[in-house]
Structure formats: structure tokens, C-alpha cells
Amino acid sequence: MPSLHRSRLSEISADTLYRILWLRVAVFVVEQAAAYPELDGRDLEPDTELFWIEADGRVLATLRLLRDASGAARIGRVATAAEARGRGLSADLMRAAVERAEERWPDTAIDLDAQKHLAGWYGRFGFEISGPEFSEDDIPHVPMRRAAASV
């Protein structure tokens, strides 16, 4: 049975962290052929929390929640293993991350950069396109924002 977890980097076992990072590299660097520095240092920031869904010792989906210098919360690195897609796992993670962001920073907007073809999917969680399209590693993206819950 898949189980959802949330933790700061320093509280995650080496084995689990390896599986989270392996999944992110498998999806973003290998599958999407985006050669970029996946390990960008943001996982180490004190406000960052990693979320993941695990079953039978495998990480099936992951994302991270952090805080930008602007003060906005940010969700990123949303990834699901190819064989686990279509089961609603990333949706479960998104709901958990939005709830956690609103709990930690109640008067703060939540930002993310969505691959353009997924903008509608993120819209299901209250995100709206908030700026012009841009390209990252030759993949069209759009900035999106979910307004602060108290606004």
C-alpha cells in the first residue's frame, strides 16, 4: 500500500534520499533529456521539505516544498515513476504540499513553474498562469501561482 511521507532533508535516511533523487534524475534528466543541475542546493535550505510516496521500498512519486527569496512558497520537482503514472499519486502529493504550505505560511501565495502541457492539471489545485511562457531545457513552461488562502 503506498504511503505518503514528508520530511526535511536532514531527517531522511540515505536510502530514501537516494531513491528520491534517483527518481528525479530518471524523470527530468533521462526521460525528458534535460541536462541540467538536478542537485541545485535548494533541497538543503532550512525551509525545504521533501514529499514522497513509497510502496514496497520504492519511491513512486515526489515533490519538494520550499520558500523563495520573494517570500512566496514554491512547489517543484514534481515527478512520478513511469510505471506509477495515472494512479493519482502526484495529485495526492500536490494536495499535501498545498495544505502544508498554507499551514506553514498562511498568508503566502504558492508559485510553481509548470511544463506548459500540465498547466490544466495544476489548475485543478487552484494554480493560475501568472506570466509569459518560457523555455527551460527546450521544454515550454509557464509560471503559475495559487493565491494566498486568506486573500
DSSP file with accessible surface (Angstrom, degrees, kcal/mol):
  #  RESIDUE AA STRUCTURE BP1 BP2  ACC     N-H-->O    O-->H-N    N-H-->O    O-->H-N    TCO  KAPPA ALPHA  PHI   PSI    X-CA   Y-CA   Z-CA
    1    1 A M              0   0  198      0, 0.0    55,-0.2     0, 0.0    53,-0.1   0.000 360.0 360.0 360.0 125.3    0.0    0.0    0.0
    2    2 A P        -     0   0   44      0, 0.0     2,-0.4     0, 0.0    53,-0.2  -0.350 360.0-161.9 -63.8 141.5    1.5    3.4   -1.0
    3    3 A S  E     -A   54   0A  52     51,-2.6    51,-2.4    -2,-0.0     2,-0.4  -0.981  12.4-132.1-129.0 140.8    2.2    5.7    1.9
    4    4 A L  E     -A   53   0A  76     -2,-0.4     2,-0.3    49,-0.2    49,-0.2  -0.752  26.4-176.2 -93.2 136.5    2.8    9.5    1.8
    5    5 A H  E     -A   52   0A  66     47,-3.0    47,-2.1    -2,-0.4     2,-0.3  -0.927  11.5-170.4-131.4 155.5    5.8   11.0    3.7
    6    6 A R  E     +A   51   0A 116     -2,-0.3     2,-0.3    45,-0.2    45,-0.2  -0.990  21.9 141.8-145.7 134.9    7.1   14.5    4.3
    7    7 A S  E     -A   50   0A  16     43,-2.4    43,-3.1    -2,-0.3     2,-0.2  -0.984  48.0-100.3-165.8 157.9   10.4   15.4    5.9
    8    8 A R    >   -     0   0   76     -2,-0.3     3,-1.8    41,-0.2     4,-0.3  -0.509  46.3-108.1 -76.6 155.8   13.4   17.8    5.8
    9    9 A L  G >  S+     0   0   35     34,-0.5     3,-1.8    39,-0.4    -1,-0.1   0.888 117.2  57.8 -53.9 -43.8   16.5   16.6    4.1
   10   10 A S  G 3  S+     0   0  113      1,-0.3    -1,-0.3    34,-0.1    34,-0.0   0.675 105.7  51.6 -65.9 -14.3   18.4   16.1    7.3
   11   11 A E  G <  S+     0   0  129     -3,-1.8     2,-0.4     2,-0.1    -1,-0.3   0.376  89.1  96.8-103.1   2.8   15.7   13.7    8.6
   12   12 A I  S <  S-     0   0   21     -3,-1.8    -5,-0.0    -4,-0.3    -3,-0.0  -0.772  78.0-115.1 -97.4 136.9   15.6   11.4    5.6
   13   13 A S     >  -     0   0   63     -2,-0.4     4,-2.7     1,-0.1     5,-0.2  -0.286  25.3-116.1 -64.2 154.1   17.5    8.1    5.5
   14   14 A A  H  > S+     0   0   79      1,-0.2     4,-2.5     2,-0.2     5,-0.2   0.894 115.1  53.5 -59.1 -40.3   20.3    7.9    3.0
   15   15 A D  H  > S+     0   0  112      2,-0.2     4,-2.0     1,-0.2    -1,-0.2   0.929 111.6  43.9 -62.4 -45.8   18.5    5.0    1.2
   16   16 A T  H  > S+     0   0   14      2,-0.2     4,-2.5     1,-0.2    -2,-0.2   0.928 112.7  51.7 -67.1 -43.3   15.3    7.0    0.8
   17   17 A L  H  X S+     0   0   40     -4,-2.7     4,-2.8     1,-0.2     5,-0.3   0.929 108.5  52.2 -59.5 -42.5   17.1   10.2   -0.2
   18   18 A Y  H  X S+     0   0  158     -4,-2.5     4,-2.9    -5,-0.2    -1,-0.2   0.935 110.1  48.3 -58.1 -45.2   18.9    8.1   -2.9
   19   19 A R  H  X S+     0   0   71     -4,-2.0     4,-2.0     2,-0.2    -1,-0.2   0.880 111.6  49.9 -66.7 -36.7   15.6    6.8   -4.2
   20   20 A I  H  X S+     0   0    0     -4,-2.5     4,-2.2     2,-0.2    -2,-0.2   0.955 115.1  42.8 -64.0 -50.0   14.0   10.3   -4.3
   21   21 A L  H  X S+     0   0   37     -4,-2.8     4,-2.6     1,-0.2     5,-0.2   0.883 111.2  55.5 -67.1 -36.4   17.0   11.7   -6.2
   22   22 A W  H  X S+     0   0  142     -4,-2.9     4,-2.9    -5,-0.3    -1,-0.2   0.931 108.6  48.6 -60.0 -43.6   17.2    8.7   -8.5
   23   23 A L  H  X S+     0   0    3     -4,-2.0     4,-2.4     2,-0.2     5,-0.3   0.933 110.9  49.9 -63.3 -44.9   13.5    9.2   -9.5
   24   24 A R  H  X>S+     0   0    0     -4,-2.2     4,-2.7     1,-0.2     5,-0.6   0.933 114.2  44.6 -61.1 -43.8   14.0   13.0  -10.1
   25   25 A V  I  X>S+     0   0   55     -4,-2.6     5,-2.4     1,-0.2     4,-1.2   0.925 111.7  53.5 -65.9 -42.7   17.1   12.3  -12.3
   26   26 A A  I  <>S+     0   0   24     -4,-2.9     5,-2.8    -5,-0.2    -2,-0.2   0.906 119.0  34.5 -59.3 -40.6   15.3    9.4  -14.1
   27   27 A V  I  <>S+     0   0    6     -4,-2.4     5,-1.6     3,-0.2    -2,-0.2   0.963 129.0  29.3 -80.1 -54.3   12.3   11.7  -15.0
   28   28 A F  I  <5S+     0   0   21     -4,-2.7     6,-1.4    -5,-0.3    -3,-0.2   0.909 130.8  28.3 -80.1 -43.2   13.9   15.1  -15.6
   29   29 A V  I  <<S+     0   0   42     -4,-1.2    -3,-0.2    -5,-0.6     5,-0.2   0.924 132.1  26.8 -87.3 -46.1   17.4   14.3  -16.8
   30   30 A V  I > <S+     0   0  106     -5,-2.4     3,-0.7     3,-0.2    -3,-0.2   0.980 127.6  35.7 -83.7 -61.9   17.0   10.9  -18.5
   31   31 A E  I 3 <S+     0   0   98     -5,-2.8    -3,-0.2    -6,-0.3    -4,-0.2   0.906 128.8  35.2 -61.6 -44.8   13.4   10.7  -19.7
   32   32 A Q  T 3 <S-     0   0   52     -5,-1.6    -1,-0.3    -6,-0.2    -2,-0.2   0.414 101.4-132.4 -92.3   2.1   13.0   14.3  -20.6
   33   33 A A    <   +     0   0   82     -3,-0.7     2,-0.8     1,-0.2    -4,-0.2   0.864  52.2 151.1  50.6  43.9   16.6   14.7  -21.8
   34   34 A A        -     0   0    3     -6,-1.4     2,-1.4    -5,-0.2    -1,-0.2  -0.843  32.6-160.3-108.6  95.1   17.1   17.8  -19.8
   35   35 A A        +     0   0   91     -2,-0.8    -6,-0.1    -3,-0.1   102,-0.1  -0.614  41.5 127.4 -79.1  95.0   20.7   18.0  -18.9
   36   36 A Y  S    S-     0   0   45     -2,-1.4     2,-1.6   101,-0.0     3,-0.2  -0.942  73.3 -81.2-143.0 164.8   20.7   20.5  -16.0
   37   37 A P        -     0   0   98      0, 0.0    -2,-0.1     0, 0.0    -8,-0.0  -0.507  42.9-179.7 -73.8  89.6   22.0   20.5  -12.5
   38   38 A E  S    S+     0   0    8     -2,-1.6     2,-1.4     1,-0.2     3,-0.1   0.890  75.5  64.7 -56.2 -40.1   19.2   18.5  -10.7
   39   39 A L        +     0   0  117      1,-0.2    -1,-0.2    -3,-0.2   -18,-0.0  -0.698  65.2 159.9 -87.1  91.9   21.1   18.9   -7.5
   40   40 A D        -     0   0   62     -2,-1.4    -1,-0.2     1,-0.0    -2,-0.1   0.340  56.8-110.1-100.0   3.6   20.7   22.7   -7.2
   41   41 A G  S >  S+     0   0   37     -3,-0.1     3,-1.1     1,-0.0     4,-0.3   0.233  92.4 107.3  88.8 -15.5   21.3   23.2   -3.5
   42   42 A R  G >   +     0   0   53      1,-0.3     3,-1.1     2,-0.2     6,-0.2   0.779  67.7  66.0 -72.0 -23.5   17.7   24.1   -2.7
   43   43 A D  G 3  S+     0   0   13      1,-0.2   -34,-0.5    23,-0.1    -1,-0.3   0.776  98.6  56.4 -64.9 -23.6   17.0   20.8   -1.0
   44   44 A L  G <  S+     0   0  130     -3,-1.1    -1,-0.2   -35,-0.1    -2,-0.2   0.596  79.1 113.4 -83.5 -13.1   19.4   21.9    1.7
   45   45 A E  S X  S-     0   0   67     -3,-1.1     3,-1.6    -4,-0.3   -36,-0.2  -0.312  76.1-121.7 -63.6 143.4   17.6   25.1    2.5
   46   46 A P  T 3  S+     0   0  107      0, 0.0    -1,-0.1     0, 0.0    -4,-0.0   0.782 109.3  49.8 -61.7 -26.7   16.2   25.1    6.1
   47   47 A D  T 3  S+     0   0   63     20,-0.1     2,-0.2   -39,-0.0    -2,-0.1   0.564  87.2 110.0 -85.9  -9.3   12.6   25.7    4.9
   48   48 A T    <   -     0   0    2     -3,-1.6   -39,-0.4    -6,-0.2     2,-0.4  -0.491  44.1-175.0 -75.3 135.4   12.6   22.9    2.3
   49   49 A E  E     - B   0  65A   5     16,-2.8    16,-2.8    -2,-0.2     2,-0.4  -0.991  14.6-144.4-124.9 137.3   10.5   19.8    2.8
   50   50 A L  E     -AB   7  64A   0    -43,-3.1   -43,-2.4    -2,-0.4     2,-0.4  -0.829  13.2-163.0 -98.0 139.9   10.6   16.8    0.5
   51   51 A F  E     +AB   6  63A   2     12,-2.9    12,-2.0    -2,-0.4     2,-0.3  -0.942  15.9 164.7-119.3 143.6    7.4   14.8    0.0
   52   52 A W  E     -AB   5  62A  17    -47,-2.1   -47,-3.0    -2,-0.4     2,-0.5  -0.994  31.9-137.0-156.6 156.4    7.3   11.3   -1.5
   53   53 A I  E     -AB   4  61A   4      8,-2.4     7,-3.0    -2,-0.3     8,-1.2  -0.979  28.9-173.0-115.4 130.0    5.0    8.3   -1.9
   54   54 A E  E     +AB   3  59A  39    -51,-2.4   -51,-2.6    -2,-0.5     2,-0.3  -0.927  12.8 175.0-126.7 144.5    6.6    5.0   -1.2
   55   55 A A  E >  S- B   0  58A  13      3,-2.3     3,-2.1    -2,-0.4    -2,-0.0  -0.958  73.1  -6.5-148.8 133.0    5.5    1.4   -1.7
   56   56 A D  T 3  S-     0   0  156     -2,-0.3     3,-0.1     1,-0.3    -1,-0.0   0.862 130.2 -53.4  52.5  39.4    7.5   -1.8   -1.2
   57   57 A G  T 3  S+     0   0   35      1,-0.2     2,-0.4     0, 0.0    -1,-0.3   0.531 115.0 114.6  77.1   7.1   10.7    0.2   -0.6
   58   58 A R  E <   -B   55   0A 107     -3,-2.1    -3,-2.3   -39,-0.0     2,-0.6  -0.908  65.3-132.5-113.1 138.2   10.3    2.2   -3.9
   59   59 A V  E     +B   54   0A   8     -2,-0.4    -5,-0.2    -5,-0.2     3,-0.1  -0.789  27.2 176.1 -84.4 118.9    9.7    5.9   -4.2
   60   60 A L  E     +     0   0A   9     -7,-3.0    21,-2.9    -2,-0.6     2,-0.3   0.703  63.3   5.5 -97.0 -27.6    6.9    6.2   -6.8
   61   61 A A  E     +BC  53  80A   0     -8,-1.2    -8,-2.4    19,-0.3    -1,-0.3  -0.983  64.8 176.1-156.2 153.5    6.4   10.0   -6.7
   62   62 A T  E     +BC  52  79A   0     17,-2.6    17,-2.6    -2,-0.3     2,-0.3  -0.981   7.8 167.8-154.9 160.3    8.0   13.0   -5.2
   63   63 A L  E     -B   51   0A   0    -12,-2.0   -12,-2.9    -2,-0.3     2,-0.3  -0.946  23.2-130.1-160.5 171.2    8.0   16.8   -5.0
   64   64 A R  E     -BC  50  76A  11     12,-2.7    12,-2.3    -2,-0.3     2,-0.4  -0.970   6.2-154.6-131.5 151.2    9.5   19.5   -2.8
   65   65 A L  E     +BC  49  75A   0    -16,-2.8   -16,-2.8    -2,-0.3     2,-0.3  -0.989  29.4 149.5-120.8 129.3    8.1   22.5   -1.0
   66   66 A L  E     - C   0  74A   2      8,-2.6     8,-2.8    -2,-0.4     2,-0.5  -0.838  42.1-105.5-146.9-176.7   10.3   25.5   -0.2
   67   67 A R  E     - C   0  73A  74     -2,-0.3     6,-0.2     6,-0.3   -20,-0.1  -0.979  28.0-139.5-122.7 128.8   10.3   29.2    0.2
   68   68 A D    >   -     0   0   25      4,-3.1     3,-2.2    -2,-0.5     6,-0.0  -0.408  29.4-107.4 -79.8 163.2   11.6   31.6   -2.4
   69   69 A A  T 3  S+     0   0  116      1,-0.3    -1,-0.1     2,-0.1    -2,-0.0   0.802 119.8  64.7 -59.5 -27.6   13.6   34.8   -1.6
   70   70 A S  T 3  S-     0   0   92      2,-0.1    -1,-0.3     1,-0.1     3,-0.1   0.631 119.3-110.9 -69.4 -15.2   10.4   36.7   -2.5
   71   71 A G  S <  S+     0   0   25     -3,-2.2    -2,-0.1     1,-0.4     2,-0.1   0.177  78.5 126.1 102.2 -16.5    8.7   35.1    0.4
   72   72 A A        -     0   0    6     -5,-0.1    -4,-3.1    36,-0.1    -1,-0.4  -0.425  63.5-117.3 -72.3 149.7    6.3   33.0   -1.7
   73   73 A A  E     -Cd  67 110A   1     36,-2.5    38,-2.9    -6,-0.2     2,-0.4  -0.483  31.5-154.8 -75.9 158.3    6.1   29.3   -1.2
   74   74 A R  E     -Cd  66 111A  52     -8,-2.8    -8,-2.6    36,-0.2     2,-0.4  -0.992  12.3-159.8-142.6 132.4    7.2   27.2   -4.1
   75   75 A I  E     +C   65   0A   3     36,-2.2    38,-0.4    -2,-0.4     2,-0.3  -0.921  32.0 147.7-105.6 135.6    6.4   23.7   -5.2
   76   76 A G  E     +C   64   0A  20    -12,-2.3   -12,-2.7    -2,-0.4     3,-0.1  -0.936  35.7  51.3-155.9 177.7    8.8   22.0   -7.5
   77   77 A R  E     +     0   0A  41     -2,-0.3     2,-0.6     1,-0.2    -1,-0.1   0.864  61.0 177.1  54.5  41.3   10.4   18.8   -8.8
   78   78 A V  E     +     0   0A  24    -15,-0.1     2,-0.3    -3,-0.1   -15,-0.2  -0.669  11.7 161.4 -76.5 117.1    7.1   17.1   -9.1
   79   79 A A  E     -C   62   0A   3    -17,-2.6   -17,-2.6    -2,-0.6     2,-0.4  -1.000  25.0-168.8-144.3 141.8    7.9   13.6  -10.6
   80   80 A T  E     -C   61   0A  18     -2,-0.3   -19,-0.3   -19,-0.2     5,-0.1  -0.995  34.1-108.5-129.8 136.1    6.2   10.3  -10.8
   81   81 A A    >>  -     0   0    4    -21,-2.9     3,-2.0    -2,-0.4     4,-0.6  -0.335  32.9-118.7 -59.5 140.9    7.8    7.0  -11.9
   82   82 A A  G >4 S+     0   0   59      1,-0.3     3,-1.1     2,-0.2    -1,-0.1   0.884 113.4  51.0 -51.8 -43.7    6.6    6.0  -15.4
   83   83 A E  G 34 S+     0   0  111      1,-0.2    -1,-0.3     3,-0.0    -2,-0.1   0.617 110.0  51.1 -74.0  -8.8    5.1    2.7  -14.1
   84   84 A A  G X4 S+     0   0    0     -3,-2.0     3,-0.9   -24,-0.2     5,-0.4   0.410  82.1 118.8-107.4   1.8    3.1    4.6  -11.4
   85   85 A R  T <<  +     0   0  102     -3,-1.1   -24,-0.0    -4,-0.6    -3,-0.0  -0.312  65.5  33.7 -70.4 151.6    1.5    7.3  -13.5
   86   86 A G  T 3  S+     0   0   88      1,-0.0    -1,-0.2    -2,-0.0    -3,-0.0   0.499  89.5  98.8  84.8   6.3   -2.2    7.6  -13.7
   87   87 A R  S <  S-     0   0  133     -3,-0.9    -2,-0.1     0, 0.0    -1,-0.0   0.367  95.7-111.7-105.1   1.1   -2.8    6.4  -10.2
   88   88 A G  S  > S+     0   0   36     -4,-0.1     4,-2.1     3,-0.0     5,-0.1   0.597  76.3 130.9  82.4  12.3   -3.3    9.9   -8.6
   89   89 A L  H  > S+     0   0   11     -5,-0.4     4,-2.1     1,-0.2     5,-0.1   0.925  73.0  46.1 -68.0 -44.7   -0.1    9.8   -6.6
   90   90 A S  H  > S+     0   0   15      1,-0.2     4,-2.8     2,-0.2    -1,-0.2   0.868 110.3  55.3 -66.5 -33.5    1.2   13.2   -7.7
   91   91 A A  H  > S+     0   0    4      2,-0.2     4,-2.6     1,-0.2    -1,-0.2   0.921 106.9  50.5 -62.9 -41.1   -2.3   14.6   -7.1
   92   92 A D  H  X S+     0   0   65     -4,-2.1     4,-2.1     1,-0.2    -2,-0.2   0.917 111.8  47.9 -61.0 -42.5   -2.0   13.3   -3.5
   93   93 A L  H  X S+     0   0    0     -4,-2.1     4,-2.8     2,-0.2    -2,-0.2   0.910 110.4  51.6 -64.8 -42.8    1.4   14.9   -3.1
   94   94 A M  H  X S+     0   0    0     -4,-2.8     4,-2.8     2,-0.2     5,-0.3   0.933 110.0  48.5 -60.7 -46.2    0.1   18.2   -4.5
   95   95 A R  H  X S+     0   0  121     -4,-2.6     4,-2.3     1,-0.2    -1,-0.2   0.924 113.6  47.7 -60.4 -42.5   -2.8   18.3   -2.1
   96   96 A A  H  X S+     0   0   24     -4,-2.1     4,-2.4    -5,-0.2    -2,-0.2   0.904 113.0  47.9 -65.6 -40.5   -0.5   17.5    0.8
   97   97 A A  H  X S+     0   0    0     -4,-2.8     4,-2.8     2,-0.2    -2,-0.2   0.907 111.8  48.9 -69.8 -40.7    2.1   20.2   -0.3
   98   98 A V  H  X S+     0   0   10     -4,-2.8     4,-2.5     2,-0.2     5,-0.2   0.943 113.2  48.2 -63.1 -44.9   -0.6   22.9   -0.7
   99   99 A E  H  X S+     0   0  133     -4,-2.3     4,-1.8    -5,-0.3    -2,-0.2   0.925 113.3  47.5 -60.7 -43.7   -2.1   22.1    2.7
  100  100 A R  H  X S+     0   0   34     -4,-2.4     4,-2.8     2,-0.2     5,-0.3   0.910 110.8  51.0 -66.1 -42.2    1.4   22.1    4.3
  101  101 A A  H  X S+     0   0    2     -4,-2.8     4,-3.2     1,-0.2    -2,-0.2   0.925 111.5  48.0 -61.1 -43.2    2.3   25.5    2.6
  102  102 A E  H  < S+     0   0   52     -4,-2.5    -1,-0.2     1,-0.2    -2,-0.2   0.835 112.9  49.3 -67.7 -30.6   -1.0   27.0    3.9
  103  103 A E  H  < S+     0   0  116     -4,-1.8    -2,-0.2    -5,-0.2    -1,-0.2   0.920 119.0  36.9 -71.1 -45.3   -0.3   25.7    7.3
  104  104 A R  H  < S+     0   0   46     -4,-2.8    -2,-0.2     1,-0.2    -3,-0.2   0.871 135.7  19.2 -75.5 -41.6    3.3   27.0    7.5
  105  105 A W  S >< S+     0   0   21     -4,-3.2     3,-1.7    -5,-0.3    -1,-0.2  -0.658  71.3 175.7-131.9  74.7    2.8   30.3    5.6
  106  106 A P  T 3  S+     0   0   70      0, 0.0    44,-0.8     0, 0.0    43,-0.4   0.744  78.6  44.0 -61.9 -27.1   -1.0   31.0    5.8
  107  107 A D  T 3  S+     0   0  116     42,-0.1     2,-0.4    41,-0.1    41,-0.2   0.002  96.3 102.9-106.0  30.3   -0.9   34.5    4.1
  108  108 A T    <   -     0   0   24     -3,-1.7    41,-0.4    -7,-0.1    -3,-0.1  -0.922  66.2-128.0-121.2 137.5    1.5   33.4    1.3
  109  109 A A        -     0   0   15     -2,-0.4   -36,-2.5    39,-0.2     2,-0.5  -0.328  22.8-131.9 -70.8 160.3    1.0   32.7   -2.4
  110  110 A I  E     -dE  73 146A   4     36,-2.5    36,-2.9   -38,-0.2     2,-0.3  -0.981  23.6-166.7-118.8 125.7    2.4   29.4   -3.8
  111  111 A D  E     +dE  74 145A  16    -38,-2.9   -36,-2.2    -2,-0.5     2,-0.3  -0.748  11.9 166.1-108.2 156.8    4.3   29.5   -7.0
  112  112 A L  E     - E   0 144A   3     32,-2.1    32,-3.0    -2,-0.3     2,-0.6  -0.966  33.6-127.1-158.6 160.0    5.5   26.8   -9.4
  113  113 A D  E     - E   0 143A  67    -38,-0.4     2,-0.4    -2,-0.3    -2,-0.0  -0.965  34.5-163.3-110.8 112.8    6.9   26.6  -12.9
  114  114 A A  E     - E   0 142A   0     28,-2.7    28,-2.6    -2,-0.6     2,-0.2  -0.754  27.5-111.9-100.4 141.3    4.7   24.1  -14.9
  115  115 A Q  E >   - E   0 141A  23     -2,-0.4     3,-2.6    26,-0.2     4,-0.3  -0.543  42.0-117.9 -61.8 133.8    5.5   22.4  -18.1
  116  116 A K  G >  S+     0   0  104     24,-2.8     3,-1.8     1,-0.3     4,-0.3   0.851 111.6  56.9 -51.6 -40.9    3.0   24.1  -20.4
  117  117 A H  G 3  S+     0   0  142     23,-0.4    -1,-0.3     1,-0.3     4,-0.2   0.663 106.8  51.9 -69.4 -10.1    1.1   20.9  -21.2
  118  118 A L  G <> S+     0   0   56     -3,-2.6     4,-2.4     1,-0.1    -1,-0.3   0.367  76.3 101.9-103.8   4.7    0.5   20.3  -17.5
  119  119 A A  H <> S+     0   0   16     -3,-1.8     4,-1.9    -4,-0.3    -1,-0.1   0.892  82.2  50.9 -57.6 -40.7   -0.9   23.8  -16.7
  120  120 A G  H  > S+     0   0   60     -4,-0.3     4,-0.9     2,-0.2    -1,-0.2   0.891 107.9  52.8 -63.8 -38.0   -4.5   22.4  -16.7
  121  121 A W  H >4 S+     0   0   60      1,-0.2     3,-1.1     2,-0.2     4,-0.3   0.949 110.5  46.2 -64.0 -45.8   -3.5   19.7  -14.3
  122  122 A Y  H ><>S+     0   0   18     -4,-2.4     3,-2.0     1,-0.3     5,-1.4   0.833 101.8  67.8 -66.0 -28.6   -2.0   22.2  -11.9
  123  123 A G  H ><5S+     0   0   33     -4,-1.9     3,-2.0     1,-0.3    -1,-0.3   0.812  85.9  69.4 -59.6 -28.4   -5.2   24.3  -12.4
  124  124 A R  T <<5S+     0   0  154     -3,-1.1    -1,-0.3    -4,-0.9    -2,-0.2   0.727  99.0  50.3 -60.4 -21.3   -7.1   21.6  -10.6
  125  125 A F  T < 5S-     0   0   15     -3,-2.0    -1,-0.3    -4,-0.3    -2,-0.2   0.176 130.7 -91.5-105.1  15.4   -5.2   22.6   -7.4
  126  126 A G  T < 5S+     0   0   39     -3,-2.0    21,-0.4     1,-0.3     2,-0.3   0.543  79.2 141.0  91.0  10.1   -6.0   26.3   -7.7
  127  127 A F      < -     0   0    5     -5,-1.4     2,-0.3    19,-0.2    -1,-0.3  -0.649  29.0-168.4 -88.3 142.0   -3.0   27.4   -9.7
  128  128 A E  E     -F  145   0A 146     17,-2.4    17,-2.7    -2,-0.3     2,-0.1  -0.959  34.6 -95.6-126.7 147.4   -3.3   30.0  -12.5
  129  129 A I  E     -F  144   0A  99     -2,-0.3    15,-0.3    15,-0.2     4,-0.0  -0.387  40.6-178.6 -60.6 131.5   -0.8   31.1  -15.1
  130  130 A S        +     0   0   67     13,-2.6    14,-0.2    -2,-0.1    -1,-0.1   0.251  54.8   4.0-122.6  10.8    0.9   34.2  -13.8
  131  131 A G  S    S-     0   0   27     12,-0.6    -1,-0.1     0, 0.0     2,-0.0  -0.978  90.2 -49.3-175.5-177.5    3.3   35.2  -16.5
  132  132 A P        -     0   0  113      0, 0.0    -2,-0.1     0, 0.0     9,-0.0  -0.312  60.1 -95.9 -73.7 153.4    4.6   34.6  -20.0
  133  133 A E        -     0   0  100      9,-0.1     2,-0.3    -4,-0.0     9,-0.2  -0.298  45.8-177.2 -60.3 146.9    5.6   31.2  -21.4
  134  134 A F  E     -G  141   0A  66      7,-2.6     7,-3.5     5,-0.1     2,-0.5  -0.947  23.6-117.9-142.9 164.4    9.3   30.5  -21.2
  135  135 A S  E     -G  140   0A  78     -2,-0.3     2,-0.4     5,-0.2     7,-0.0  -0.902  22.7-177.8-109.0 132.1   11.6   27.6  -22.3
  136  136 A E  E >  S-G  139   0A  72      3,-2.3     3,-1.4    -2,-0.5    -2,-0.0  -0.985  80.7 -16.5-127.8 117.8   13.6   25.6  -19.9
  137  137 A D  T 3  S-     0   0   62     -2,-0.4    -1,-0.1     1,-0.3  -102,-0.0   0.897 127.2 -57.4  53.1  42.3   15.8   22.9  -21.5
  138  138 A D  T 3  S+     0   0  154      1,-0.2    -1,-0.3  -104,-0.0    -3,-0.0   0.680 114.2 119.5  63.9  19.8   13.8   23.2  -24.7
  139  139 A I  E <   - G   0 136A  29     -3,-1.4    -3,-2.3   -23,-0.0    -1,-0.2  -0.973  68.7-120.7-114.8 122.2   10.6   22.4  -22.8
  140  140 A P  E     + G   0 135A  59      0, 0.0   -24,-2.8     0, 0.0   -23,-0.4  -0.435  39.3 178.4 -63.2 131.7    7.8   25.1  -22.8
  141  141 A H  E     -EG 115 134A  15     -7,-3.5    -7,-2.6   -26,-0.3   -26,-0.2  -0.893  18.3-156.7-128.3 160.5    6.9   26.2  -19.3
  142  142 A V  E     -E  114   0A   6    -28,-2.6   -28,-2.7    -2,-0.3     2,-0.2  -0.997  23.4-121.1-135.0 139.4    4.6   28.7  -17.7
  143  143 A P  E     -E  113   0A  24      0, 0.0   -13,-2.6     0, 0.0   -12,-0.6  -0.590  35.1-169.4 -73.7 142.1    4.8   30.3  -14.3
  144  144 A M  E     -EF 112 129A   4    -32,-3.0   -32,-2.1   -15,-0.3     2,-0.4  -0.969   8.6-165.6-133.9 152.6    1.8   29.6  -12.1
  145  145 A R  E     -EF 111 128A 108    -17,-2.7   -17,-2.4    -2,-0.3     2,-0.5  -0.997  14.1-154.8-140.8 140.7    0.5   30.9   -8.8
  146  146 A R  E     -E  110   0A  61    -36,-2.9   -36,-2.5    -2,-0.4   -19,-0.2  -0.975  35.7-121.2-109.6 121.1   -2.0   29.9   -6.3
  147  147 A A        -     0   0   65     -2,-0.5   -39,-0.1   -21,-0.4   -38,-0.0  -0.191  39.1 -82.7 -60.6 153.6   -3.2   33.0   -4.3
  148  148 A A    >   -     0   0   11    -41,-0.2     3,-1.6     1,-0.1   -39,-0.2  -0.280  38.2-124.1 -56.9 140.3   -2.8   33.0   -0.6
  149  149 A A  T 3  S+     0   0   61    -41,-0.4    -1,-0.1   -43,-0.4   -42,-0.1   0.825 108.8  52.7 -59.6 -31.8   -5.6   31.2    1.2
  150  150 A S  T 3         0   0   75    -44,-0.8    -1,-0.3   -42,-0.1   -43,-0.1   0.501 360.0 360.0 -86.6  -1.8   -6.5   34.2    3.3
  151  151 A V    <         0   0  145     -3,-1.6    -4,-0.0   -43,-0.1   -43,-0.0  -0.519 360.0 360.0 -83.8 360.0   -6.8   36.6    0.3
